[in-house]
Amino acid sequence: MDYEHVEGGLWVIEGRKAGSEASNTYEPMNLPAIFEVDGQRVRVRARVRDDVGSIYMTGPTIEIRSIESRD
């Protein structure tokens, strides 16, 4: 988890898709407040929402299906 100070701020998840070595930045649309901790490591199952737009343009918007701490 990372907090980006862009246009009022937003939370992003930096990571990779399962089976990929490439790193990506994702914008979660339904991040539970308990996970809003800068630097927290999480495991996420989500789906990319191509039908949703965002003013931030940090990466694909995702809908979280499950999330857990990796600490």
ABEGO torsion letter per residue (X at the ends): XBBBBBGGEBBBBBBBBBGBABBBBBBBAABBAAABBBGBBBBBBBBBBAABBBAAGAEBBBBBABBBBAX
